[in-house]
Amino acid sequence: QLGNENYLIGRVDYNLSASDSIFTRYVNDRAYSHDPFSGGPVPLWPETHHTANQYANVEERHIISPEILNLARVSFVRTREGSDLTNNEPGLSFFPDRKNGTISITGLSPLGSSIFLPFYFVQNKFSEGDDVYWTMGRHSIRFGADITRVQSNLNAPGWLGGEYIFPSLQAFLGATPLIFLGPSPNLLDGDRDFREIDSNSYIQDDWKVNSRLTLNLGLRYEFVTNPVTALHPLYTVTNFLTSTGWTLVPNVFRNNPALKNFDPRVGFAYDPFGDHKTSIRGGFGIFHDPIAPRTYSSAYYFDPPFSSDVIVFPTFPTPKFGASPPPSQTNGVDYNTDVTPYDMQWNFNIQREIA
């Protein structure tokens, strides 16, 4: 297996004046690898992996006064990952316009290409943000906000070449498969292009109440718009108990699950005897984990206009599909969810210097 990676990083720092400075940084990371055993132990279906990532950031630091510091920044992030099949063997082309499929025989290693090829994931993030650091007497206050436009483009058509499953070697020699997995000719569109806007804001106060006690008080709000699609439609099963087919929907979720993503936090540090030998500390915080594209995208890229069908006792070597297969699977998150996953974390400890 051969792999190559080229990595480039550059950074420039410049002082505009005694109170202003700026820096910019750029990273370019590209890699390529070759896997001769894509779908099994026979090296006839090699797989190539490509990644191409770019990161750019510009930040300006401005000293407003001896007590106030402002940081403004803009950034761009582009990540790309993809894999493809570099060879075709005519004996395993179940469809004339698709790359090789796979044959699985119970008790033996699979024959053919990987069932997940080809695929690609490309994501662009455009971010702007600002943070303020303000020292005011006994208070060290920080507050800020950022906004990020997220573009997630992907195509992950699983089982595109099709997979025949045989229950035994005898069934394979007799050309009598048990199951076929693969998308029907009229449901091949696996392209998805999700769009969302992430907005985060926060305020934090580290308050030195006296020489013995310091309090940490903060609040963060993590808002995410209900994702939409740019060009390709979104279909889902809206109710697993009552739905009898796919439904065209305008957003990834019925209701935005990020409307209540408030994250309070509080902490303290206390020196009970004032001799700096005993420390009592504690803290509590709520931390939301917004449902990101890496999670919800899997709920849609196996749904129409792409659908991987299951045919029992199929014809061989060319499967026959019905007019319109019913919903056979859906993946990922619940369309009706209206909450974002979160953690509640707390701690309490006492430390004492003995000698």
Backbone torsions as a table, in degrees:
resi	resn	phi	psi	omega
1	GLN	NA	129.1	-177.4
2	LEU	-112.7	139.8	177.3
3	GLY	-141.2	143.9	178.0
4	ASN	-133.4	141.4	176.7
5	GLU	-139.8	134.7	176.4
6	ASN	-120.8	123.0	-172.4
7	TYR	-125.6	128.9	-179.2
8	LEU	-131.7	133.2	175.4
9	ILE	-136.8	137.9	176.9
10	GLY	-140.7	144.0	-179.3
11	ARG	-145.1	141.0	177.1
12	VAL	-130.3	128.7	173.4
13	ASP	-113.0	137.7	-177.8
14	TYR	-145.0	130.4	176.4
15	ASN	-91.7	112.0	179.3
16	LEU	-73.9	-37.7	179.0
17	SER	-161.7	-173.2	179.3
18	ALA	-65.5	-22.6	-176.6
19	SER	-115.6	0.2	-178.3
20	ASP	-133.4	135.4	174.1
21	SER	-143.8	157.6	-176.4
22	ILE	-141.7	147.1	171.9
23	PHE	-140.1	150.5	175.4
24	THR	-133.8	145.1	-177.4
25	ARG	-139.6	141.6	178.3
26	TYR	-137.7	135.0	178.7
27	VAL	-128.4	133.8	175.7
28	ASN	-129.0	122.0	-175.4
29	ASP	-131.9	111.8	-179.3
30	ARG	-124.3	140.0	-177.7
31	ALA	-144.2	155.9	179.7
32	TYR	-145.5	136.1	175.4
33	SER	-141.1	156.3	-175.6
34	HIS	-124.9	125.6	179.2
35	ASP	-118.9	109.1	-178.0
36	PRO	-72.8	-16.0	-176.6
37	PHE	-112.4	65.9	-175.0
38	SER	-65.9	-55.4	-174.3
39	GLY	-105.2	-5.3	-177.8
40	GLY	173.8	-164.3	-174.0
41	PRO	-80.1	-4.9	179.7
42	VAL	-95.8	117.8	-172.5
43	PRO	-83.3	51.3	177.6
44	LEU	-103.0	-7.2	-177.1
45	TRP	-128.8	68.8	-178.6
46	PRO	-65.3	151.7	-177.0
47	GLU	-121.1	139.1	175.9
48	THR	-114.3	137.7	177.0
49	HIS	-114.4	135.7	178.8
50	HIS	-129.0	135.6	170.1
51	THR	-131.2	145.6	178.3
52	ALA	-148.6	104.6	-175.3
53	ASN	-118.4	139.4	177.4
54	GLN	-134.1	140.9	179.7
55	TYR	-137.2	127.1	178.6
56	ALA	-133.5	139.1	-176.8
57	ASN	-148.1	138.5	174.9
58	VAL	-131.3	130.1	-179.0
59	GLU	-134.0	136.7	177.9
60	GLU	-118.2	128.9	-179.6
61	ARG	-110.9	126.2	-177.3
62	HIS	-128.2	123.8	176.4
63	ILE	-88.1	105.3	-179.1
64	ILE	-74.3	-41.2	177.8
65	SER	-158.4	172.8	177.1
66	PRO	-57.7	-19.1	-178.0
67	GLU	-102.1	-14.9	-171.6
68	ILE	-128.0	129.2	177.1
69	LEU	-126.0	135.2	-179.8
70	ASN	-120.0	135.3	176.1
71	LEU	-120.9	121.4	176.1
72	ALA	-116.7	142.1	-174.8
73	ARG	-150.0	152.7	169.7
74	VAL	-134.5	149.1	-177.6
75	SER	-152.1	158.9	176.0
76	PHE	-138.2	132.8	178.9
77	VAL	-130.5	129.6	175.1
78	ARG	-130.9	121.6	176.9
79	THR	-118.2	138.2	179.6
80	ARG	-140.2	132.9	177.8
81	GLU	-140.5	136.6	179.0
82	GLY	-157.4	155.5	176.8
83	SER	-139.4	149.4	-177.2
84	ASP	-148.3	161.4	177.5
85	LEU	-95.5	131.1	-173.9
86	THR	-102.4	6.8	-178.5
87	ASN	-148.8	150.3	175.3
88	ASN	-126.7	134.6	173.2
89	GLU	-111.5	119.4	-173.9
90	PRO	-54.8	-29.9	-177.4
91	GLY	-67.0	-17.5	-179.9
92	LEU	-117.9	25.6	174.5
93	SER	-95.7	94.9	-178.9
94	PHE	-76.6	-21.0	177.6
95	PHE	-127.8	136.7	-175.8
96	PRO	-66.3	-23.5	-175.2
97	ASP	-108.3	14.2	-179.5
98	ARG	-127.0	159.4	177.5
99	LYS	-77.1	173.1	-168.7
100	ASN	-54.5	148.8	174.1
101	GLY	-98.6	-160.2	-174.2
102	THR	-134.6	145.5	171.5
103	ILE	-118.1	126.0	178.1
104	SER	-116.8	127.5	179.0
105	ILE	-119.9	125.8	-177.8
106	THR	-55.4	126.4	179.7
107	GLY	92.5	-7.4	-178.9
108	LEU	-124.4	162.9	176.9
109	SER	-70.3	149.9	179.6
110	PRO	-67.4	157.2	-179.9
111	LEU	-125.3	124.7	179.0
112	GLY	126.5	-166.3	-176.7
113	SER	-85.3	170.7	177.0
114	SER	-65.5	141.0	-179.2
115	ILE	-71.9	-9.9	-176.8
116	PHE	-99.7	5.4	-177.6
117	LEU	-99.7	148.7	-9.6
118	PRO	-85.8	166.9	174.3
119	PHE	-155.7	160.7	171.9
120	TYR	-152.8	149.5	175.2
121	PHE	-133.6	124.2	178.8
122	VAL	-130.4	129.6	179.1
123	GLN	-134.0	134.7	175.6
124	ASN	-117.1	136.4	176.4
125	LYS	-129.8	124.8	177.5
126	PHE	-114.4	117.2	-171.3
127	SER	-125.6	144.6	170.2
128	GLU	-135.4	142.5	-179.4
129	GLY	-157.1	164.1	178.7
130	ASP	-149.5	138.6	178.2
131	ASP	-131.3	142.8	178.7
132	VAL	-123.2	131.4	176.0
133	TYR	-113.9	120.7	-171.8
134	TRP	-131.4	116.5	175.4
135	THR	-97.7	117.8	-174.9
136	MET	-132.1	91.9	-178.4
137	GLY	63.5	-121.1	180.0
138	ARG	-83.7	-0.2	-176.2
139	HIS	-105.3	132.6	169.7
140	SER	-113.4	102.9	-171.0
141	ILE	-105.9	135.8	173.2
142	ARG	-127.8	135.5	173.6
143	PHE	-150.7	154.9	-177.2
144	GLY	-177.8	178.7	-180.0
145	ALA	-156.3	155.6	173.2
146	ASP	-147.2	155.7	178.4
147	ILE	-135.9	137.2	-175.9
148	THR	-134.0	125.9	171.5
149	ARG	-91.5	125.5	-174.4
150	VAL	-116.2	123.9	175.5
151	GLN	-115.5	119.1	-178.3
152	SER	-119.3	110.8	-179.7
153	ASN	-114.4	132.2	-175.0
154	LEU	-154.3	159.5	172.1
155	ASN	-148.1	114.0	-177.7
156	ALA	-136.1	70.4	-176.1
157	PRO	-82.7	86.5	-178.8
158	GLY	-60.9	144.7	179.0
159	TRP	59.5	32.5	-176.3
160	LEU	-60.1	-40.3	179.1
161	GLY	-81.1	-9.5	179.6
162	GLY	89.0	152.4	178.3
163	GLU	-138.1	123.1	172.1
164	TYR	-95.6	134.4	178.6
165	ILE	-116.0	122.4	179.3
166	PHE	-109.7	136.6	-177.5
167	PRO	-74.3	-16.2	-177.6
168	SER	-161.0	167.5	176.4
169	LEU	-65.3	-35.8	178.7
170	GLN	-63.2	-39.2	178.0
171	ALA	-65.6	-36.2	177.4
172	PHE	-65.5	-45.9	179.8
173	LEU	-64.3	-27.0	177.4
174	GLY	-92.0	2.6	177.7
175	ALA	58.4	42.6	179.3
176	THR	-123.9	81.6	-180.0
177	PRO	-71.2	157.0	177.6
178	LEU	-90.1	-42.4	-173.7
179	ILE	-140.9	146.8	168.2
180	PHE	-122.8	134.5	175.9
181	LEU	-117.8	131.4	178.0
182	GLY	163.9	158.8	-179.1
183	PRO	-77.3	144.3	176.0
184	SER	-73.8	157.4	-175.1
185	PRO	-58.4	-25.9	-178.5
186	ASN	-95.6	8.1	179.3
187	LEU	-136.1	64.7	-175.6
188	LEU	-111.2	-4.8	-173.2
189	ASP	-80.1	102.0	178.5
190	GLY	-102.2	7.4	179.8
191	ASP	-72.9	133.8	175.1
192	ARG	-135.7	145.1	-179.0
193	ASP	-140.5	89.3	-176.6
194	PHE	-84.6	146.1	177.9
195	ARG	-134.0	134.7	176.8
196	GLU	-152.1	164.4	175.5
197	ILE	-126.0	125.0	177.6
198	ASP	-103.8	131.7	179.3
199	SER	-133.2	124.9	-178.9
200	ASN	-125.3	139.1	175.9
201	SER	-140.5	154.1	-175.6
202	TYR	-157.5	161.0	168.8
203	ILE	-145.3	138.2	-177.6
204	GLN	-139.3	133.2	179.3
205	ASP	-126.5	117.4	171.5
206	ASP	-99.0	105.6	-169.7
207	TRP	-106.8	113.8	176.5
208	LYS	-86.2	91.2	-174.2
209	VAL	-61.2	-46.5	174.5
210	ASN	-156.3	-169.2	-176.0
211	SER	-68.3	-14.2	-178.3
212	ARG	-104.4	-26.6	-168.9
213	LEU	-125.6	131.6	172.7
214	THR	-127.1	132.5	177.6
215	LEU	-110.7	144.6	175.7
216	ASN	-120.0	117.7	-177.2
217	LEU	-127.4	131.6	-178.2
218	GLY	-156.3	161.2	176.8
219	LEU	-147.0	134.6	178.7
220	ARG	-128.1	145.1	176.6
221	TYR	-127.9	120.3	-178.7
222	GLU	-111.9	100.6	-177.3
223	PHE	-105.0	137.3	176.6
224	VAL	-132.6	130.8	176.4
225	THR	-66.8	156.4	176.4
226	ASN	-70.4	112.4	-170.4
227	PRO	-58.5	145.9	176.1
228	VAL	-123.2	179.4	176.1
229	THR	-117.4	146.4	-175.1
230	ALA	-80.4	-48.5	-174.6
231	LEU	-127.1	-41.0	-171.9
232	HIS	-91.0	141.6	-176.2
233	PRO	-72.1	159.5	177.8
234	LEU	-116.1	125.5	175.6
235	TYR	-120.9	144.5	177.8
236	THR	-154.1	168.0	171.0
237	VAL	-90.3	109.0	-172.6
238	THR	-77.4	-24.0	179.5
239	ASN	-147.6	114.8	-174.9
240	PHE	-70.6	-16.1	-179.7
241	LEU	-89.3	-33.7	-171.2
242	THR	-119.0	-18.3	-175.5
243	SER	-68.7	140.2	177.1
244	THR	-115.5	3.5	179.6
245	GLY	-166.5	-176.4	179.9
246	TRP	-82.1	148.2	178.9
247	THR	-122.8	131.9	175.0
248	LEU	-74.5	125.5	-176.3
249	VAL	-124.6	150.9	-178.1
250	PRO	-84.3	-25.3	-176.3
251	ASN	-130.9	165.8	178.6
252	VAL	-65.2	-36.9	179.2
253	PHE	-119.5	153.6	176.6
254	ARG	-62.8	-46.8	176.8
255	ASN	-126.1	149.2	-177.6
256	ASN	-67.8	118.0	-178.6
257	PRO	-80.8	-0.7	-173.9
258	ALA	-103.7	11.3	-174.7
259	LEU	-70.3	-24.2	-174.6
260	LYS	-115.4	32.7	-177.4
261	ASN	-83.2	60.7	176.1
262	PHE	-91.9	130.7	-176.4
263	ASP	-122.0	91.2	174.7
264	PRO	-79.7	154.8	174.4
265	ARG	-150.9	145.5	-179.8
266	VAL	-145.1	141.4	178.2
267	GLY	-150.1	166.6	177.8
268	PHE	-151.9	156.6	172.3
269	ALA	-136.3	127.4	-171.5
270	TYR	-133.4	131.4	175.7
271	ASP	-106.3	93.5	-168.3
272	PRO	-66.0	-29.0	-175.5
273	PHE	-107.0	-5.8	177.9
274	GLY	71.1	14.1	-179.2
275	ASP	-106.5	5.9	178.1
276	HIS	61.3	25.4	177.5
277	LYS	-113.0	-15.4	178.0
278	THR	-124.8	133.7	-179.2
279	SER	-131.9	127.5	175.0
280	ILE	-114.4	123.0	-175.8
281	ARG	-131.0	151.7	176.5
282	GLY	-161.3	161.4	179.4
283	GLY	-166.2	156.5	177.4
284	PHE	-144.9	140.7	177.9
285	GLY	-155.6	153.1	172.7
286	ILE	-111.5	134.5	-174.7
287	PHE	-133.2	107.8	178.5
288	HIS	-79.6	149.7	177.4
289	ASP	-120.5	85.5	-176.1
290	PRO	-53.2	143.3	-178.0
291	ILE	-73.1	106.9	-170.5
292	ALA	-89.6	165.9	178.7
293	PRO	-55.2	-33.8	-179.6
294	ARG	-61.1	-21.1	-179.7
295	THR	-95.6	-54.0	-173.0
296	TYR	-77.5	-20.4	-179.1
297	SER	-62.2	-34.7	-179.5
298	SER	-67.3	-14.8	176.4
299	ALA	-77.1	-9.8	-173.0
300	TYR	-127.1	-25.0	-174.3
301	TYR	-79.4	-4.3	169.8
302	PHE	-104.7	8.9	179.6
303	ASP	-103.8	161.9	178.7
304	PRO	-52.2	147.6	8.8
305	PRO	-77.8	19.7	168.4
306	PHE	-122.6	139.0	175.9
307	SER	-155.5	124.6	177.8
308	SER	-88.2	114.9	-173.9
309	ASP	-92.3	160.7	176.9
310	VAL	-120.0	120.6	179.1
311	ILE	-117.0	124.4	178.6
312	VAL	-93.0	135.6	-176.0
313	PHE	52.7	59.4	-176.8
314	PRO	-77.8	164.8	170.9
315	THR	-75.1	154.9	-176.7
316	PHE	-136.4	135.9	9.7
317	PRO	-98.5	11.4	178.2
318	THR	-122.3	117.0	-177.7
319	PRO	-74.6	154.8	176.1
320	LYS	-113.3	128.4	-176.8
321	PHE	-106.0	154.9	171.8
322	GLY	-75.8	179.0	-177.0
323	ALA	-65.7	-48.5	-178.1
324	SER	-150.1	103.5	-177.4
325	PRO	-65.1	142.8	177.1
326	PRO	-74.5	168.9	177.0
327	PRO	-59.2	119.4	-179.8
328	SER	-109.9	-18.7	179.5
329	GLN	-162.0	153.8	168.0
330	THR	-148.2	154.4	-169.8
331	ASN	-130.3	163.1	169.1
332	GLY	86.2	-139.4	-167.6
333	VAL	-89.1	164.9	178.2
334	ASP	-80.1	126.7	-179.4
335	TYR	-59.1	-29.6	-174.9
336	ASN	-92.4	3.9	-178.8
337	THR	-65.6	142.3	179.7
338	ASP	-130.2	19.6	177.1
339	VAL	-132.7	153.2	175.8
340	THR	-100.8	135.3	176.4
341	PRO	-57.4	145.1	-179.9
342	TYR	-150.4	158.3	174.0
343	ASP	-110.4	146.0	167.9
344	MET	-114.3	117.4	-176.1
345	GLN	-121.5	139.7	175.7
346	TRP	-148.6	157.4	178.7
347	ASN	-152.4	156.3	176.1
348	PHE	-150.4	130.1	178.5
349	ASN	-150.3	154.7	177.1
350	ILE	-124.5	129.8	178.3
351	GLN	-124.1	142.7	-179.1
352	ARG	-137.8	126.4	173.8
353	GLU	-78.6	119.7	-177.1
354	ILE	-89.0	-44.5	-179.7
355	ALA	-147.1	NA	NA
